[in-house]
């Protein structure tokens, strides 16, 4: 086992630069940040949404970028509107990963992510064959997400799949999750709490900053005089965005309020059809914004939407929270009261909360927010302050660096003082 800067760390995940999906952008920042201490290699797939700047760089021909070696694999890219199509994409990429791992020299550590979640099995095969260390880095927890969404039933086959996944998690040298809620779910599945690290996602507070008026995004799209209620990110199944379209219908008589959805995903067509069938004129859709214009688009909102249903709260932690905080904008969430997301928003006073499952409550709070803009401005100020103290890439990269050093070091380390949640949040 090689320690420190000599250790070879292999990450497995479909999404990576130049993919504009959030998980790919986050992994890119993490890997590049770790490359000073480790030899970092990524096995990635084909991007779903390409950063325009990457096209100019000729991304298809780049095998290394910012000291990170990239091995990009071919696989199916069927439309993600149907679950069987997504499953085919997942299996296709996993098969490509398995073939690639057979030809690669063994790393010191393999880190598997969850795009797709079955990469855990490929990492486990590599670990058994080579004896390398293994770290699970879960952006979400499967198959719990699918069950919570009602997309799959909790059948005998699904329960066995879950048992196999959690067996891999228990064999990992470390597990990394994004929230205390996710940690509790792993512990309930038999994973020892002492080897679970809670390392939140982040936002680049230098690249994403509050943009004063006149805002370029508002000007470009003729939205200068609107109270913008924005959802920015993956329009996927886990977001349950239908409730917010229903809220838009309840607020249709407020000509000053406009709902804006930015991004792409499996739910995009369904949402557009929902808007069209209801004849809504107060809802607009836009594509992903270029990375260098993210501050403009996030700052354009008066209020951001962060959906999180009770059944999903232990399965994931919305990474969009951190960009919103960095942009100095308040949010509205329907996360359950005992969730970490709800507690951050309420305790830090950086947004509004509503009870889960109430479209009427969502509409009422947005109506209130449009009439209380000074209060929202103060929430936005606190949001930016909180982001600067708690949600930077440097903080999370350093925590991940410590995790990898503990895994690769030949000398055992003492447990971290806080056990498994290593954030030292600064309360405002």
C-alpha positions in Angstrom: 0.0 0.0 0.0 1.4 3.4 -1.0 0.6 6.3 1.2 0.3 10.1 0.8 1.0 11.7 -2.5 2.2 8.5 -4.1 -1.2 6.7 -3.6 -3.1 6.0 -6.8 -6.8 6.7 -6.4 -9.3 5.6 -9.0 -12.8 7.1 -9.1 -15.7 5.4 -10.9 -18.6 7.5 -12.1 -20.5 8.0 -15.3 -20.7 11.8 -15.0 -17.5 13.8 -15.2 -16.2 16.9 -17.0 -17.4 18.1 -19.5 -20.8 16.9 -18.2 -22.8 19.9 -16.8 -24.9 17.7 -14.5 -24.2 18.5 -10.8 -22.6 15.2 -9.8 -20.1 15.4 -12.6 -19.2 19.0 -11.8 -18.8 18.2 -8.2 -16.6 15.1 -8.9 -14.5 17.1 -11.3 -13.8 19.7 -8.6 -13.0 17.1 -6.0 -10.6 15.1 -8.2 -8.7 18.2 -9.4 -8.5 19.3 -5.8 -7.1 16.0 -4.6 -4.5 15.7 -7.5 -1.9 17.6 -5.4 -1.8 14.8 -2.9 -2.7 11.7 -4.9 -2.3 10.2 -8.4 -6.0 10.6 -9.5 -7.6 8.7 -12.3 -11.3 8.7 -13.3 -13.2 6.1 -15.3 -16.1 8.1 -16.7 -18.8 7.7 -19.3 -20.3 9.9 -22.0 -21.7 13.3 -20.9 -25.4 14.0 -21.0 -25.1 17.7 -21.2 -21.8 19.2 -22.5 -20.3 22.5 -21.3 -20.0 24.7 -24.4 -16.5 25.7 -23.4 -15.4 22.0 -23.5 -16.3 21.7 -27.1 -13.7 24.4 -27.9 -11.2 22.4 -25.8 -11.8 19.2 -27.9 -12.9 17.2 -24.8 -13.2 13.9 -26.7 -9.4 13.9 -27.4 -8.3 14.9 -23.9 -7.1 12.0 -21.7 -5.9 14.2 -18.9 -7.0 17.5 -17.5 -5.7 19.5 -14.5 -3.5 16.6 -13.4 -6.3 14.1 -13.5 -6.2 11.1 -15.9 -9.5 10.5 -17.6 -10.5 7.3 -19.2 -13.8 7.8 -21.0 -15.9 4.8 -22.0 -18.5 4.2 -24.6 -22.0 3.0 -23.5 -25.7 3.2 -24.4 -27.3 6.7 -24.1 -31.0 6.0 -24.5 -33.5 8.6 -23.5 -34.0 8.6 -19.7 -37.8 9.1 -19.8 -38.5 5.4 -19.2 -37.0 3.5 -16.2 -36.1 0.5 -18.5 -34.1 2.9 -20.7 -32.2 4.3 -17.7 -31.6 0.7 -16.6 -30.1 -0.2 -19.9 -27.8 2.8 -19.8 -26.7 1.8 -16.3 -26.0 -1.8 -17.2 -24.2 -0.8 -20.4 -21.9 1.6 -18.6 -21.2 -1.0 -15.8 -20.3 -3.6 -18.4 -17.9 -1.2 -20.0 -16.4 -0.4 -16.6 -15.9 -4.1 -15.8 -14.0 -4.6 -19.1 -11.9 -1.5 -18.5 -10.9 -2.6 -14.9 -9.6 -5.9 -16.2 -7.0 -4.1 -18.3 -6.0 -1.5 -15.7 -3.2 -1.8 -13.2 -4.5 -2.0 -9.7 -5.0 1.3 -7.8 -4.3 1.7 -4.1 -7.9 2.9 -3.6 -11.0 2.6 -5.7 -13.8 5.1 -5.0 -17.2 4.3 -6.5 -20.0 6.8 -6.8 -23.6 6.2 -7.6 -24.0 7.1 -11.3 -24.9 4.3 -11.6 -25.2 2.7 -8.2 -24.3 -0.7 -9.5 -20.7 0.5 -9.8 -20.4 -0.7 -6.2 -20.3 -4.3 -7.6 -17.6 -3.5 -10.1 -15.5 -1.8 -7.4 -16.0 -4.9 -5.1 -14.8 -7.2 -7.9 -11.7 -5.1 -8.3 -11.1 -5.0 -4.6 -11.4 -8.8 -4.3 -9.1 -9.3 -7.3 -6.3 -6.9 -6.4 -6.6 -6.2 -2.7 -7.0 -2.5 -3.1 -8.8 -0.4 -0.5 -12.4 0.5 -1.3 -14.4 3.7 -0.5 -18.1 4.2 -1.3 -19.1 7.8 -2.1 -22.8 8.0 -2.2 -24.6 11.0 -3.7 -27.8 9.0 -3.2 -28.8 5.7 -1.7 -30.3 2.9 -3.9 -32.6 1.2 -4.3 -34.2 3.2 -1.5 -34.6 6.2 -3.9 -36.6 4.2 -6.5 -38.8 2.7 -3.8 -39.5 6.1 -2.2 -40.5 7.4 -5.7 -42.8 4.5 -6.3 -40.9 3.7 -9.5 -40.0 0.2 -8.3 -41.8 -2.0 -5.8 -40.1 -3.4 -2.7 -40.1 -6.9 -4.2 -38.1 -9.8 -3.1 -35.7 -9.2 -6.0 -35.2 -5.5 -5.0 -34.7 -6.5 -1.3 -32.0 -8.9 -2.4 -30.3 -6.3 -4.5 -30.3 -3.9 -1.5 -28.8 -6.6 0.7 -26.0 -7.1 -1.8 -25.3 -3.4 -2.1 -25.2 -3.0 1.7 -22.9 -6.0 1.9 -20.5 -4.1 -0.3 -20.9 -1.0 1.9 -20.1 -3.0 5.0 -16.9 -4.3 3.3 -15.7 -0.8 2.4 -12.8 0.7 4.2 -14.7 4.0 4.4 -18.1 5.2 3.4 -18.8 8.9 2.5 -22.3 10.4 2.5 -23.6 13.9 2.2 -25.8 14.3 5.3 -26.5 12.9 8.8 -29.8 11.6 7.4 -28.0 9.4 4.9 -25.6 8.2 7.6 -28.5 7.1 9.7 -29.9 5.1 6.8 -26.6 3.3 6.3 -26.3 2.6 10.0 -29.8 1.1 10.0 -28.5 -1.2 7.2 -25.7 -2.5 9.3 -22.8 -0.2 8.3 -20.6 0.7 11.2 -21.0 4.4 12.1 -17.4 4.8 12.9 -16.4 4.3 9.3 -19.0 6.6 7.8 -17.8 10.1 7.0 -20.3 12.9 6.4 -18.8 15.2 3.9 -21.3 17.7 2.3 -21.3 18.9 -1.2 -20.4 22.6 -1.9 -20.4 25.6 -4.2 -17.5 27.6 -5.5 -18.1 30.8 -3.6 -15.5 32.6 -5.8 -17.2 31.6 -9.1 -20.8 32.0 -7.7 -21.4 35.3 -6.1 -24.4 37.5 -5.7 -24.9 39.5 -8.9 -26.4 43.0 -8.4 -29.0 44.5 -10.6 -29.3 44.8 -13.6 -29.0 41.1 -13.7 -27.8 39.7 -17.1 -30.1 36.6 -17.0 -33.1 38.8 -16.3 -32.2 41.2 -19.1 -31.6 38.5 -21.6 -35.0 36.9 -21.1 -37.0 40.1 -20.4 -37.7 39.3 -16.8 -36.6 42.5 -15.1 -39.9 43.3 -13.5 -40.8 39.8 -12.4 -40.6 38.1 -9.0 -38.7 35.0 -10.0 -39.4 31.6 -8.3 -36.6 29.4 -9.7 -35.7 25.7 -9.8 -32.2 25.2 -11.2 -30.8 21.7 -11.8 -31.7 18.2 -12.9 -35.4 17.9 -13.9 -35.3 14.4 -12.6 -37.7 12.0 -10.9 -36.3 12.5 -7.4 -37.3 16.2 -7.4 -41.1 15.7 -7.5 -41.5 19.1 -9.3 -45.2 18.5 -10.2 -46.3 20.1 -6.9 -44.6 23.4 -7.9 -46.3 23.5 -11.2 -49.6 23.0 -9.4 -48.6 25.9 -7.1 -47.9 28.0 -10.2 -51.5 27.4 -11.3 -52.8 28.6 -7.9 -50.8 31.8 -8.4 -51.7 32.4 -12.0 -53.6 35.6 -11.1 -50.3 37.2 -9.8 -48.9 38.7 -13.0 -45.7 39.7 -11.2 -44.7 36.1 -10.2 -42.9 33.9 -12.7 -41.8 30.3 -12.2 -38.6 29.4 -14.0 -37.2 25.9 -14.4 -33.6 25.7 -15.6 -32.1 22.3 -16.6 -32.9 19.0 -18.3 -33.8 15.6 -17.1 -36.3 12.7 -17.2 -39.2 14.8 -16.0 -38.7 17.7 -18.4 -41.3 16.6 -21.1 -43.8 15.7 -18.4 -43.5 19.1 -16.8 -43.8 20.9 -20.1 -46.9 18.9 -20.9 -48.3 19.6 -17.5 -47.8 23.4 -18.0 -49.3 23.3 -21.5 -52.4 21.2 -20.5 -53.1 23.7 -17.7 -52.6 26.7 -20.0 -50.1 28.3 -17.7 -48.5 31.5 -18.9 -46.4 32.1 -15.7 -44.0 29.2 -16.2 -40.8 29.2 -18.3 -38.2 26.6 -19.1 -34.5 27.2 -20.0 -31.6 24.9 -20.7 -28.6 24.5 -18.4 -26.7 27.7 -18.2 -22.9 27.8 -19.0 -20.8 27.3 -15.9 -19.3 30.8 -16.1 -22.9 32.3 -16.1 -24.2 30.2 -13.2 -23.8 33.2 -10.8 -26.0 35.3 -13.1 -28.8 32.7 -13.3 -28.8 31.8 -9.7 -28.7 35.4 -8.6 -31.7 36.2 -10.9 -34.1 34.4 -8.6 -35.9 36.1 -5.8 -36.7 32.7 -4.3 -35.3 29.2 -5.1 -37.1 25.9 -4.8 -35.5 22.9 -3.1 -37.9 20.0 -3.1 -37.3 17.1 -0.8 -40.1 14.7 0.2 -40.1 12.9 3.5 -39.5 9.5 1.9 -36.4 10.8 0.1 -34.8 12.8 3.0 -32.6 9.9 4.1 -31.7 8.9 0.6 -30.1 12.1 -0.7 -29.1 15.7 0.1 -29.9 18.2 -2.7 -26.5 19.7 -3.8 -28.3 22.7 -5.3 -28.6 24.1 -1.8 -25.0 25.2 -1.8 -25.1 27.1 -5.1 -28.2 29.0 -3.9 -26.5 29.9 -0.6 -23.4 31.1 -2.5 -25.5 33.3 -4.8 -26.9 34.9 -1.7 -30.5 33.9 -2.4 -33.2 32.5 -0.1 -34.9 29.2 -0.7 -38.2 27.5 -0.1 -38.2 23.8 0.8 -40.8 21.2 1.7 -38.3 19.0 3.4 -39.6 17.2 6.6 -38.9 19.0 9.9 -36.4 16.4 11.2 -34.3 16.5 8.0 -30.9 18.2 7.8 -32.0 20.4 4.9 -35.0 21.7 6.9 -32.8 22.4 9.9 -30.2 24.3 8.0 -32.8 26.5 6.3 -34.8 27.2 9.5 -31.9 27.4 12.0 -29.7 29.6 9.8 -32.8 31.6 8.7 -31.8 31.4 5.0 -35.2 30.6 3.6 -38.7 29.4 4.1 -40.2 26.0 4.9 -43.5 24.4 4.2 -45.1 21.2 5.4 -44.5 18.2 3.0 -47.2 17.4 0.5 -49.1 20.7 0.6 -49.4 22.6 -2.7 -51.6 25.2 -0.9 -48.8 25.9 1.6 -46.3 26.3 -1.2 -48.5 28.8 -3.0 -49.2 30.7 0.2 -45.5 31.0 1.1 -44.6 32.2 -2.4 -47.4 34.7 -2.2 -46.1 35.9 1.1 -42.5 36.1 -0.2 -43.5 38.2 -3.2 -45.0 40.7 -0.7 -42.0 40.7 1.7 -38.9 41.3 -0.4 -37.0 43.1 2.3 -37.2 40.0 4.5 -36.0 37.9 1.6 -33.0 40.2 1.0 -31.9 39.7 4.6 -32.3 35.9 4.2 -30.1 36.1 1.2 -27.4 38.1 3.1 -27.3 35.4 5.8 -27.2 32.7 3.1 -24.1 34.1 1.5 -22.4 34.4 4.9 -23.2 30.8 5.8 -21.9 29.6 2.4 -18.6 31.4 2.9 -18.1 29.8 6.3 -19.3 26.3 5.7 -19.9 25.3 2.0 -16.7 25.9 0.1 -15.0 23.3 -2.0 -11.8 23.8 0.0 -13.6 22.6 3.2 -15.0 19.4 1.6 -11.9 18.6 -0.4 -9.8 18.8 2.8 -12.2 16.4 4.5 -12.1 14.0 1.6 -8.3 14.3 1.6 -8.2 13.2 5.2 -10.4 10.3 4.5 -8.1 9.0 1.8 -5.0 9.5 3.9 -6.6 7.4 6.6 -7.4 4.7 4.1 -3.9 4.7 2.4 -1.7 5.4 5.4 0.3 2.3 6.6 0.1 3.8 10.2 -3.4 3.6 11.8 -4.9 7.0 12.6 -6.9 7.9 15.7 -10.6 8.4 15.0 -11.6 11.9 14.3 -12.9 13.8 17.3 -16.5 14.0 16.2 -16.8 10.3 15.3 -18.1 10.5 11.8 -19.6 13.9 11.1 -16.6 16.1 10.6 -18.2 19.5 9.8 -17.7 22.4 12.2 -20.6 24.5 11.0 -20.5 28.2 12.1 -23.8 29.3 13.3 -24.8 32.8 12.2 
